[in-house]
Amino acid sequence: MDKKAIELYSPKYYYTCAFGGVLACGLTHTFVTPLDLVKCRRQVDAKLYKGNFDGWSKIYRGEGIRGLYTGWGPTFIGYSFQGAAKYGFYELFKKKYSDIAGEEAAHKYRTIIYLSASASAEVLADIALCPWEALKVRMQTSTEPFAKSTSEGFNKILKQEGLSGFYKGLSPLWARQVPYTMMKFASFEKTVEFIYSSLGKPKQDYNKLEQLGVSFLGGYIAGVFCAIVSHPADTLVSKLNNVKKAEGESTGALSLRLMKELGFKGIWRGLGTRVFMIGTLTALQWLIYDYVKVSTGLPTTGAGEKKK
């Protein structure tokens, strides 16, 4: 008997999925901080760097390695919280919605289940992420260094703006992350399904290493779609957290003003960098997440998970 085996859809199963989400999102987003740093700064000021390498070179010459990882603290904390909620609640909502639909309808309309479950999970995950995303962007895009540490920056925003300072970007964050996550999970599930059907053998006929390879490939393909769908909102989030509201101006009014200033070309600025970053990020996230599941005796995600 496998002592590591965890019963599917048990509380321990969801805790394991949440832990996998912590590692998948917290570690990967922190790893690509230098990419995110240059992307955010170019979104705010297109003339700042000529490209990624120019940006990294200038930051390294001026601030060293530490400068390239500006904002890594709130990135790690925020995306660890987000990852736990995103993956844990996705698995929970996917099971709940499938049960409501019934076995036959859940399979027939499984893409709708994936989209609904991932959207529900991300709404909750972003509430946990938003304060840390606000701090990260402020640290990365301020003309003068915003704070020397995560705690200093957090206390600075809290003192100057109160709790509202952490959540003024929540609506744009939802606009970015909810479509992103819907695409991330639904396209991953469908891509994995397509890969196994193309290979001609059911998932269970492949060993765990081969299954993890499929997870990585499916994740990269899903990541490309995610980057394109969510990029305009990502640009807006970067601008929102770096521009002060006019007196009496609402977040919605500020968002519209910034959209007009950016224009169509400006809203897509930095897309190439983000496609590379999100493709790599998403592939690594699914690899790490499914590795955690496999290491505890659970099946990888998608394409015929066996119910216990």
Rosetta blueprint (number, residue, H / E / L):
1 M L
2 D L
3 K L
4 K L
5 A L
6 I L
7 E L
8 L L
9 Y L
10 S L
11 P H
12 K H
13 Y H
14 Y H
15 Y H
16 T H
17 C H
18 A H
19 F H
20 G H
21 G H
22 V H
23 L H
24 A H
25 C H
26 G H
27 L H
28 T H
29 H H
30 T H
31 F H
32 V L
33 T H
34 P H
35 L H
36 D H
37 L H
38 V H
39 K H
40 C H
41 R H
42 R H
43 Q H
44 V H
45 D L
46 A L
47 K L
48 L L
49 Y L
50 K L
51 G L
52 N H
53 F H
54 D H
55 G H
56 W H
57 S H
58 K H
59 I H
60 Y H
61 R H
62 G H
63 E H
64 G H
65 I H
66 R H
67 G H
68 L H
69 Y L
70 T L
71 G L
72 W H
73 G H
74 P H
75 T H
76 F H
77 I H
78 G H
79 Y H
80 S H
81 F H
82 Q H
83 G H
84 A H
85 A H
86 K H
87 Y H
88 G H
89 F H
90 Y H
91 E H
92 L H
93 F H
94 K H
95 K H
96 K H
97 Y H
98 S H
99 D H
100 I H
101 A H
102 G L
103 E H
104 E H
105 A H
106 A H
107 H H
108 K H
109 Y L
110 R H
111 T H
112 I H
113 I H
114 Y H
115 L H
116 S H
117 A H
118 S H
119 A H
120 S H
121 A H
122 E H
123 V H
124 L H
125 A H
126 D H
127 I H
128 A H
129 L H
130 C H
131 P H
132 W H
133 E H
134 A H
135 L H
136 K H
137 V H
138 R H
139 M H
140 Q H
141 T H
142 S L
143 T L
144 E L
145 P L
146 F L
147 A L
148 K L
149 S L
150 T H
151 S H
152 E H
153 G H
154 F H
155 N H
156 K H
157 I H
158 L H
159 K H
160 Q H
161 E H
162 G L
163 L L
164 S H
165 G H
166 F H
167 Y H
168 K L
169 G L
170 L H
171 S H
172 P H
173 L H
174 W H
175 A H
176 R H
177 Q H
178 V H
179 P H
180 Y H
181 T H
182 M H
183 M H
184 K H
185 F H
186 A H
187 S H
188 F H
189 E H
190 K H
191 T H
192 V H
193 E H
194 F H
195 I H
196 Y H
197 S H
198 S H
199 L H
200 G L
201 K L
202 P L
203 K H
204 Q H
205 D H
206 Y L
207 N L
208 K H
209 L H
210 E H
211 Q H
212 L H
213 G H
214 V H
215 S H
216 F H
217 L H
218 G H
219 G H
220 Y H
221 I H
222 A H
223 G H
224 V H
225 F H
226 C H
227 A H
228 I H
229 V H
230 S H
231 H H
232 P H
233 A H
234 D H
235 T H
236 L H
237 V H
238 S H
239 K H
240 L H
241 N L
242 N L
243 V L
244 K L
245 K L
246 A L
247 E L
248 G L
249 E L
250 S L
251 T H
252 G H
253 A H
254 L H
255 S H
256 L H
257 R H
258 L H
259 M H
260 K H
261 E H
262 L H
263 G H
264 F H
265 K H
266 G H
267 I H
268 W L
269 R L
270 G L
271 L H
272 G H
273 T H
274 R H
275 V H
276 F H
277 M H
278 I H
279 G H
280 T H
281 L H
282 T H
283 A H
284 L H
285 Q H
286 W H
287 L H
288 I H
289 Y H
290 D H
291 Y H
292 V H
293 K H
294 V H
295 S H
296 T L
297 G L
298 L L
299 P L
300 T L
301 T L
302 G L
303 A L
304 G L
305 E L
306 K L
307 K L
308 K L
